[in-house]
Amino acid sequence: MVQPILVFDVNETLLDITPLEPHFEEWFGDAGAMRKWFAQLVLYSQSITLAGRYLPFGIIASHVLEMLATIEGCALPEGAARVLKHTMTTLPAHADALEGLEHLHESGFRLATLTNSDPETQAAQLSNAGIACFFEKQFSVEAVEQFKPAAATYRHVATEMRAEVSGLAMIACHSWDLLGAAAAGLQPVFIKRAGNSQPGFASQGTREIARISDLASLNW
């Protein structure tokens, strides 16, 4: 078995984003508005890349929050964007993350991350969640100024890890991320997380796991 380098998405794949929900319950009267905000954040980050532009993920997040408030007719309290950013940097790791990453590390896998967030935010997130120590390198799309699922983001990781793209596996709970990874030549692995599923057209050729530790037993 040739072990691939395992590259993890961060937000929602490694970290639980449900602690954001109370803020949206307070601001919008609906905890479910968090999912609307996150979906629009992904949509507009991808749109900016397609338009040949770049803005940091955090700035897009703030503007999308304001946009959603306008659409819903809600008045955001002063400092809402700062509160959101702080909560994003203190999200807990999923229950299976610590044990699973430790198992993979002890099994000899090389581990890395790739996120749309800026490097400083990612570093704070992984450190605060207590899982930064497991990763050989942390990658941000900021290095290429294109958001996932642009092929350049995944290829940059391969280059920096001095590996062929086919020797990397991308682990994410978002099919849109895995579609990009697969198109760039990585091995896609979907991890089940609450609030996410795979559309039929995206599942072909994609392995599916329930827990991070399951990666160690896949037939690579």
Secondary structure, 3 states (H helix, E strand, C coil): CCCCEEEECCECCCECCHHHHHHHHHHHCCCCHHHHHHHHHHHHHHHHHHCCCCCCHHHHHHHHHHHHHHHHCCCCCCCHHHHHHHHHHCCCECCCHHHHHHHHHHCCCCEEEEECCCHHHHHHHHHHCCCHHHCCEEEEHHHCCCCCCCHHHHHHHHHHCCCCHHHEEEEECCHHHHHHHHHHCCEEEEECCCCCCCCHHHHCCCEEECCHHHHHHCCC
